[in-house]
Every structure is written in structure tokens, then in C-alpha cells.
């Protein structure tokens, strides 16, 4: 999967949450690291919404990719930790 394929999905999901896309980093193994921003701060729910939008748009079994969504204020590891605490 190419970065240009995921970009419109992420931008739309960000806009729906009142967020902006800061950057998308990708490596040769289809690992995508999405960073979003929002005035007043990005919530965990914002990150989850963007993540779910990408999951809904692309079949991970077919596309074979990994995705993390975070903000400049929270790392992917911190977001994963918070999600684990909520479960």
C-alpha cells in the first residue's frame, strides 16, 4: 500500500473530528505512523476514529500493513497504554 492511498482516508477522518493531519510516515514494510493535531489537544477518541476509518477502508489481510495514530502530544506507545487501561 502506498502513502497516497491512505492519505485521503486519513484527511477525511481528521476533518470529521476537527483535526488536522500533521504527517504520515511510512517504511518499506507498510508500517504507517500517522500524527494528527487539534487546537485544544487531540483526544484518544480522535486517534481511535482516524484509526477505525483506515481499518474500514483497507483490509489488513489483503493490504498487509500496520498503522499507529498519535498526536504530537502523545506517542503511539502512550496511546496503546491508555487503550489497554480502558479495556
N, CA, C and O of each residue as an XYZ file, in Angstrom:
348
protein
N       0.851     -1.165      0.000
C       0.000      0.000      0.000
C       0.899      1.230      0.000
O       1.944      1.251      0.650
N       0.487      2.232     -0.722
C       1.251      3.467     -0.835
C       0.671      4.549      0.079
O      -0.512      4.527      0.418
N       1.522      5.484      0.464
C       1.087      6.594      1.315
C      -0.037      7.393      0.661
O      -0.951      7.852      1.346
N       0.025      7.562     -0.668
C      -1.005      8.345     -1.356
C      -2.368      7.655     -1.342
O      -3.383      8.311     -1.577
N      -2.416      6.356     -1.074
C      -3.688      5.652     -0.962
C      -4.354      5.906      0.388
O      -5.575      6.034      0.472
N      -3.558      5.978      1.423
C      -4.082      6.155      2.777
C      -4.394      7.627      3.073
O      -5.252      7.930      3.902
N      -3.697      8.531      2.394
C      -3.805      9.967      2.658
C      -5.241     10.501      2.613
O      -5.647     11.162      3.569
N      -6.035     10.256      1.561
C      -7.390     10.828      1.553
C      -8.293     10.291      2.662
O      -9.157     11.010      3.165
N      -8.097      9.047      3.037
C      -8.897      8.454      4.115
C      -8.568      9.136      5.442
O      -9.466      9.477      6.212
N      -7.284      9.329      5.701
C      -6.849      9.980      6.936
C      -7.309     11.438      6.968
O      -7.806     11.911      7.990
N      -7.147     12.140      5.862
C      -7.555     13.546      5.823
C      -9.061     13.697      6.075
O      -9.483     14.601      6.796
N      -9.859     12.822      5.489
C     -11.319     12.892      5.696
C     -11.673     12.603      7.153
O     -12.484     13.309      7.752
N     -11.066     11.571      7.715
C     -11.344     11.223      9.116
C     -10.906     12.340     10.053
O     -11.591     12.643     11.030
N      -9.769     12.947      9.755
C      -9.296     14.075     10.574
C     -10.286     15.230     10.511
O     -10.639     15.808     11.539
N     -10.729     15.561      9.317
C     -11.667     16.675      9.140
C     -12.969     16.423      9.901
O     -13.536     17.345     10.486
N     -13.436     15.186      9.894
C     -14.671     14.849     10.609
C     -14.528     15.025     12.111
O     -15.521     15.252     12.802
N     -13.313     14.926     12.627
C     -13.058     15.078     14.061
C     -12.547     16.467     14.419
O     -12.263     16.743     15.585
N     -12.428     17.349     13.420
C     -11.905     18.688     13.682
C     -10.402     18.698     13.878
O      -9.859     19.614     14.496
N      -9.735     17.695     13.361
C      -8.290     17.560     13.487
C      -7.617     17.903     12.161
O      -8.274     18.049     11.130
N      -6.309     18.026     12.211
C      -5.516     18.199     11.005
C      -4.463     17.104     10.954
O      -4.002     16.612     11.984
N      -4.102     16.741      9.759
C      -3.032     15.773      9.568
C      -1.704     16.506      9.670
O      -1.457     17.451      8.922
N      -0.858     16.082     10.580
C       0.461     16.678     10.746
C       1.441     15.991      9.798
O       2.187     16.652      9.076
N       1.432     14.647      9.809
C       2.302     13.905      8.888
C       1.923     12.429      8.869
O       1.291     11.906      9.786
N       2.330     11.795      7.797
C       2.255     10.340      7.690
C       3.659      9.858      7.343
O       4.236     10.260      6.333
N       4.192      9.000      8.186
C       5.477      8.372      7.904
C       5.204      6.920      7.531
O       4.356      6.261      8.132
N       5.926      6.436      6.539
C       5.768      5.052      6.112
C       7.136      4.466      5.815
O       8.052      5.167      5.388
N       7.256      3.155      6.052
C       8.504      2.496      5.707
C       8.249      1.458      4.615
O       7.121      1.312      4.143
N       9.272      0.757      4.228
C       9.166     -0.219      3.141
C       8.350     -1.452      3.511
O       7.975     -2.234      2.637
N       8.075     -1.628      4.796
C       7.298     -2.778      5.261
C       5.819     -2.457      5.465
O       5.102     -3.221      6.112
N       5.360     -1.333      4.916
C       3.966     -0.893      5.046
C       3.569     -0.619      6.497
O       2.447     -0.919      6.906
N       4.474     -0.059      7.257
C       4.168      0.423      8.599
C       3.906      1.917      8.491
O       4.791      2.684      8.112
N       2.684      2.325      8.825
C       2.282      3.724      8.714
C       2.155      4.322     10.104
O       1.510      3.753     10.985
N       2.777      5.475     10.288
C       2.713      6.210     11.542
C       2.067      7.562     11.238
O       2.682      8.429     10.616
N       0.834      7.728     11.678
C       0.048      8.931     11.402
C       0.080      9.830     12.632
O      -0.184      9.379     13.746
N       0.401     11.088     12.426
C       0.391     12.075     13.501
C      -0.659     13.127     13.172
O      -0.654     13.707     12.086
N      -1.566     13.370     14.130
C      -2.627     14.344     13.929
C      -2.528     15.443     14.977
O      -1.901     15.264     16.020
N      -3.148     16.576     14.692
C      -3.170     17.698     15.615
C      -4.560     18.284     15.730
O      -5.416     18.066     14.872
N      -4.774     19.024     16.793
C      -6.075     19.661     17.008
C      -5.898     20.781     18.016
O      -5.257     20.613     19.053
N      -6.475     21.920     17.692
C      -6.416     23.025     18.645
C      -7.116     22.590     19.924
O      -8.239     22.086     19.885
N      -6.461     22.784     21.038
C      -7.012     22.338     22.310
C      -6.576     20.932     22.672
O      -6.822     20.473     23.787
N      -5.933     20.245     21.743
C      -5.401     18.916     22.019
C      -6.178     17.793     21.374
O      -7.402     17.842     21.255
N      -5.455     16.800     20.968
C      -6.030     15.594     20.370
C      -6.421     14.646     21.498
O      -5.658     14.427     22.438
N      -7.620     14.092     21.385
C      -8.068     13.114     22.380
C      -7.778     11.705     21.884
O      -7.521     11.487     20.700
N      -7.822     10.774     22.792
C      -7.671      9.376     22.422
C      -8.777      8.973     21.445
O      -8.548      8.180     20.532
N      -9.968      9.520     21.642
C     -11.085      9.220     20.753
C     -10.815      9.711     19.332
O     -11.229      9.066     18.369
N     -10.121     10.851     19.190
C      -9.746     11.345     17.864
C      -8.830     10.346     17.171
O      -9.032     10.007     16.005
N      -7.832      9.882     17.893
C      -6.896      8.904     17.331
C      -7.613      7.612     16.952
O      -7.363      7.044     15.889
N      -8.501      7.156     17.822
C      -9.251      5.935     17.538
C     -10.123      6.087     16.303
O     -10.226      5.158     15.503
N     -10.750      7.243     16.137
C     -11.632      7.473     14.990
C     -10.851      7.434     13.678
O     -11.313      6.859     12.692
N      -9.678      8.042     13.670
C      -8.849      8.016     12.461
C      -8.388      6.581     12.191
O      -8.407      6.120     11.050
N      -7.982      5.894     13.232
C      -7.541      4.504     13.098
C      -8.672      3.635     12.538
O      -8.455      2.853     11.611
N      -9.866      3.770     13.096
C     -11.005      2.970     12.630
C     -11.364      3.283     11.177
O     -11.752      2.382     10.432
N     -11.241      4.542     10.768
C     -11.548      4.913      9.385
C     -10.617      4.208      8.408
O     -11.045      3.736      7.355
N      -9.346      4.144      8.769
C      -8.390      3.450      7.896
C      -8.668      1.949      7.890
O      -8.629      1.313      6.837
N      -8.946      1.391      9.051
C      -9.259     -0.043      9.122
C     -10.486     -0.380      8.285
O     -10.540     -1.441      7.663
N     -11.464      0.506      8.266
C     -12.676      0.268      7.481
C     -12.425      0.376      5.978
O     -13.112     -0.265      5.183
N     -11.455      1.176      5.596
C     -11.195      1.426      4.176
C     -10.265      0.391      3.542
O     -10.310      0.180      2.330
N      -9.430     -0.252      4.347
C      -8.432     -1.178      3.806
C      -8.435     -2.478      4.598
O      -8.414     -2.467      5.829
N      -8.462     -3.575      3.896
C      -8.421     -4.896      4.517
C      -6.967     -5.230      4.862
O      -6.131     -5.368      3.969
N      -6.675     -5.357      6.126
C      -5.290     -5.610      6.561
C      -4.773     -6.950      6.055
O      -3.568     -7.108      5.860
N      -5.656     -7.914      5.838
C      -5.213     -9.207      5.330
C      -4.780     -9.116      3.870
O      -3.880     -9.835      3.436
N      -5.415     -8.239      3.127
C      -5.068     -8.065      1.712
C      -3.917     -7.078      1.559
O      -2.968     -7.342      0.821
N      -3.994     -5.959      2.242
C      -3.004     -4.892      2.095
C      -1.732     -5.144      2.903
O      -0.674     -4.618      2.557
N      -1.814     -5.942      3.976
C      -0.664     -6.258      4.813
C       0.067     -4.996      5.276
O       1.183     -4.712      4.842
N      -0.580     -4.256      6.159
C       0.003     -3.019      6.691
C      -0.186     -2.954      8.198
O      -1.012     -3.669      8.766
N       0.587     -2.094      8.831
C       0.435     -1.794     10.253
C       0.207     -0.294     10.373
O       0.747      0.488      9.591
N      -0.591      0.103     11.351
C      -0.969      1.508     11.494
C      -0.927      1.928     12.949
O      -1.448      1.238     13.825
N      -0.300      3.067     13.197
C      -0.396      3.717     14.501
C      -0.838      5.150     14.263
O      -0.414      5.794     13.304
N      -1.689      5.636     15.140
C      -2.171      7.010     15.060
C      -1.901      7.659     16.405
O      -2.270      7.120     17.449
N      -1.263      8.805     16.377
C      -0.963      9.529     17.599
C      -0.939     11.017     17.326
O      -1.213     11.463     16.212
N      -0.612     11.768     18.338
C      -0.513     13.217     18.188
C       0.882     13.648     18.609
O       1.651     12.850     19.145
N       1.197     14.879     18.371
C       2.495     15.379     18.800
C       2.598     15.386     20.319
O       3.698     15.416     20.873
N       1.462     15.359     20.986
C       1.454     15.397     22.437
C       1.416     14.033     23.082
O       1.630     13.923     24.290
N       1.146     12.976     22.307
C       1.074     11.629     22.867
C       1.693     10.664     21.870
O       1.361     10.684     20.685
N       2.579      9.835     22.347
C       3.236      8.878     21.470
C       2.321      7.674     21.243
O       1.346      7.474     21.969
N       2.644      6.892     20.245
C       1.872      5.685     19.964
C       1.905      4.738     21.156
O       0.901      4.097     21.470
N       3.056      4.646     21.824
C       3.172      3.766     22.986
C       2.271      4.238     24.130
O       1.641      3.425     24.806
N       2.213      5.550     24.339
C       1.332      6.092     25.383
C      -0.129      5.839     25.035
O      -0.923      5.501     25.913
N      -0.490      5.997     23.777
C      -1.872      5.744     23.346
C      -2.229      4.278     23.556
O      -3.322      3.975     24.037
N      -1.320      3.353     23.201
C      -1.569      1.946     23.406
C      -1.763      1.627     24.888
O      -2.617      0.819     25.253
N      -0.967      2.265     25.726
C      -1.077      2.060     27.166
C      -2.427      2.536     27.683
O      -3.059      1.854     28.490
N      -2.871      3.697     27.224
C      -4.182      4.215     27.635
C      -5.306      3.310     27.167
O      -6.262      3.078     27.907
N      -5.204      2.796     25.946
C      -6.224      1.881     25.436
C      -6.286      0.628     26.292
O      -7.372      0.142     26.610
N      -5.137      0.108     26.661
C      -5.091     -1.093     27.490
C      -5.746     -0.855     28.842
O      -6.411     -1.744     29.373
N      -5.568      0.327     29.401
C      -6.180      0.654     30.691
C      -7.693      0.757     30.580
O      -8.404      0.463     31.541
N      -8.200      1.175     29.406
C      -9.639      1.330     29.217
C     -10.346     -0.019     29.025
O     -11.565     -0.104     29.169
N      -9.593     -1.056     28.705
C     -10.215     -2.365     28.416
C     -10.495     -3.133     29.657
O     -11.014     -4.248     29.589
